[in-house]
Amino acid sequence: MAATLKIEENVVLAPFTTFRIGGKARYFVEVRKEKELRAALEHAVKEDLVVFILGGGSNVLISDSGFPGLVIRINLRGISRMDIPGEGNAVLVTAMAGEDWDEFVAWCVERDLAGIECLSGIPGLVGGTPIQNVGAYGQEVSESIVSVRVLERTTGEVRDLSRDESGFEYRKSIFNTSQKDRFVVLSVTYELKKGGAPKIAYKDLQNIVEDGASLKDVRNAVRRIRASKGMLVRQGGADARSAGSFFKNPVVDQESFEEMKGKAGELGHEMPSFPAPYGKVKVPAAWLIERSGFERGYRKGNAGLSTVHALALTNRGGAMAAEVLELKKEILAKVEALWGVLLEPEPNLVGYEEAR
Ligand SMILES: Cc1cc2nc3c(=O)[nH]c(=O)nc-3n(C[C@H](O)[C@H](O)[C@H](O)COP(=O)(O)OP(=O)(O)OC[C@H]3O[C@@H](n4cnc5c(N)ncnc54)[C@H](O)[C@@H]3O)c2cc1C
């Protein structure tokens, strides 16, 4: 079985990431079929190799020393659709994990299927979307995901996990917390609405789309806003060489929020905030970073903040992962010292623990 796999050695990982950063994978294989994935996992067990599952590489920072085991790049393709009669125009669409996410959103929008239009322009693959419950502009994939088909890495068992079983929260699921590294996502099924209205909940979006806007109008508007913030990878340039937002927006309790607000007031600022579940408050990390002395475009070596979005740490050209981590460290320290909150990074750090 393993003989059918084309396993390469010492493959530089930087080109497989949106950061364009990362050393070599000791072994690398791209899988197009479930049986190839199984064979790759079996090979790793036989050879005692650690495994990293790579999608579109848009939410990773890979170490300069690379990854010492087997990187399995997911390229399982295919989209299928099932209309549910009498269910309020509900349509179930299943996309394989290796489908390009933004092309999948375009596919749905062209077919007048509502539910993921605000997630236009997010890089990466379908299989990456449940991992951190991808969200933007007032929409999250957890609103439309009905099930996630997974292959358990140690047993090879295939299971369909429901939305509830996937444990979705803000930028969280079981796949990046309690069950991290247990499953490989094979496909994701979304419930969309044929002829449904687009979601226009986010203020930036409300400001630029007209009443009665179509799904396509909203998709185009989201992509325009993203382009203005350097959040469209395909537009290229240093501002797009990132992993998107590097930090999550901190969610704090009311007491901590009041303290932060008081501090902001003393400094002559009005602190923006959004309500979060359980009476908590979400504070924009970009605001905290900018109010901690970091201007957009701030540089540390070849790493720097995007010139158009303070939340994106970027590779200004030839940056090493170590430089990005130095910048991250400086930001964490200043934000914590001033605002008493420790920001949590969003991208996955790859090749650090394994190398020890
Ligand atoms: C410019 C830019 C803008 C972005 N904007 C947003 C945004 O608005 N909202 C948002 O939520 N995110 C955003 N992101 C982050 C990122 O695009 C998403 O998290 C995306 O879903 C990651 O998918 P990926 O295929 O690239 O995953 P990768 O980066 O390849 O992997 C990320 C993690 O998921 C795991 N993984 C990937 N595929 C699978 C699979 N099939 N099975 C099991 N594990 C898997 C990996 O092992 C890794 O731990 C942005 C990134 C960039 C570069």
The ligand as a Tripos MOL2 file, in Angstrom:
@<TRIPOS>MOLECULE
LIG
   53    58     1     0     0
SMALL
NO_CHARGES

@<TRIPOS>ATOM
      1 C1         -5.0160   36.9090    4.7560 C.3       1 LIG1
      2 C2         -5.7140   35.9730    5.7160 C.ar      1 LIG1
      3 C3         -6.9880   36.2610    6.1750 C.ar      1 LIG1
      4 C4         -7.6440   35.4050    7.0550 C.ar      1 LIG1
      5 N1         -8.8880   35.7290    7.4940 N.ar      1 LIG1
      6 C5         -9.5360   34.9290    8.3580 C.ar      1 LIG1
      7 C6        -10.8420   35.2670    8.8500 C.ar      1 LIG1
      8 O1        -11.4100   36.2820    8.4710 O.2       1 LIG1
      9 N2        -11.4310   34.4380    9.7250 N.ar      1 LIG1
     10 C7        -10.8370   33.2980   10.1520 C.ar      1 LIG1
     11 O2        -11.4500   32.5800   10.9560 O.2       1 LIG1
     12 N3         -9.6170   32.9250    9.7130 N.ar      1 LIG1
     13 C8         -8.9490   33.7080    8.8330 C.ar      1 LIG1
     14 N4         -7.6940   33.3750    8.3910 N.ar      1 LIG1
     15 C9         -7.0570   32.1540    8.9130 C.3       1 LIG1
     16 C10        -7.1720   30.9190    7.9710 C.3       1 LIG1
     17 O3         -7.3660   31.3160    6.6420 O.3       1 LIG1
     18 C11        -8.2950   29.9790    8.3560 C.3       1 LIG1
     19 O4         -8.1510   29.5610    9.6840 O.3       1 LIG1
     20 C12        -8.3470   28.7350    7.4460 C.3       1 LIG1
     21 O5         -9.5450   28.0400    7.6520 O.3       1 LIG1
     22 C13        -7.1800   27.7840    7.6430 C.3       1 LIG1
     23 O6         -7.3070   26.7440    6.6790 O.3       1 LIG1
     24 P1         -6.0510   26.0700    6.0090 P.3       1 LIG1
     25 O7         -6.5610   25.0360    5.0750 O.co2     1 LIG1
     26 O8         -5.1440   27.0690    5.4260 O.co2     1 LIG1
     27 O9         -5.3780   25.3820    7.2630 O.3       1 LIG1
     28 P2         -3.8140   25.2400    7.6210 P.3       1 LIG1
     29 O10        -3.2320   26.5680    7.8640 O.co2     1 LIG1
     30 O11        -3.1560   24.3720    6.6160 O.co2     1 LIG1
     31 O12        -3.9190   24.4540    8.9960 O.3       1 LIG1
     32 C14        -4.3960   25.0970   10.1600 C.3       1 LIG1
     33 C15        -4.6540   24.0370   11.2380 C.3       1 LIG1
     34 O13        -5.7370   23.2020   10.8250 O.3       1 LIG1
     35 C16        -5.2970   21.8390   10.7350 C.3       1 LIG1
     36 N5         -5.9500   21.2490    9.5450 N.ar      1 LIG1
     37 C17        -6.0350   21.7930    8.3010 C.ar      1 LIG1
     38 N6         -6.7240   20.9640    7.5020 N.ar      1 LIG1
     39 C18        -7.0680   19.8940    8.2400 C.ar      1 LIG1
     40 C19        -7.7840   18.6830    7.9790 C.ar      1 LIG1
     41 N7         -8.2800   18.3870    6.7800 N.pl3     1 LIG1
     42 N8         -7.9450   17.7850    9.0060 N.ar      1 LIG1
     43 C20        -7.4410   18.0530   10.2310 C.ar      1 LIG1
     44 N9         -6.7530   19.1650   10.5440 N.ar      1 LIG1
     45 C21        -6.5750   20.0710    9.5570 C.ar      1 LIG1
     46 C22        -3.7840   21.8890   10.6070 C.3       1 LIG1
     47 O14        -3.1790   20.6990   11.0710 O.3       1 LIG1
     48 C23        -3.4580   23.1160   11.4480 C.3       1 LIG1
     49 O15        -3.4170   22.7460   12.8010 O.3       1 LIG1
     50 C24        -7.0070   34.2170    7.4930 C.ar      1 LIG1
     51 C25        -5.7180   33.9100    7.0240 C.ar      1 LIG1
     52 C26        -5.0810   34.7840    6.1430 C.ar      1 LIG1
     53 C27        -3.7130   34.4350    5.6360 C.3       1 LIG1
@<TRIPOS>BOND
     1     1     2 1
     2     2     3 ar
     3     2    52 ar
     4     3     4 ar
     5     4     5 ar
     6     4    50 ar
     7     5     6 ar
     8     6     7 ar
     9     6    13 1
    10     7     8 2
    11     7     9 ar
    12     9    10 ar
    13    10    11 2
    14    10    12 ar
    15    12    13 ar
    16    13    14 ar
    17    14    15 1
    18    14    50 ar
    19    15    16 1
    20    16    17 1
    21    16    18 1
    22    18    19 1
    23    18    20 1
    24    20    21 1
    25    20    22 1
    26    22    23 1
    27    23    24 1
    28    24    25 2
    29    24    26 1
    30    24    27 1
    31    27    28 1
    32    28    29 2
    33    28    30 1
    34    28    31 1
    35    31    32 1
    36    32    33 1
    37    33    34 1
    38    33    48 1
    39    34    35 1
    40    35    36 1
    41    35    46 1
    42    36    37 ar
    43    36    45 ar
    44    37    38 ar
    45    38    39 ar
    46    39    40 ar
    47    39    45 ar
    48    40    41 1
    49    40    42 ar
    50    42    43 ar
    51    43    44 ar
    52    44    45 ar
    53    46    47 1
    54    46    48 1
    55    48    49 1
    56    50    51 ar
    57    51    52 ar
    58    52    53 1
@<TRIPOS>SUBSTRUCTURE
     1 LIG1         1 GROUP 0 **** ****
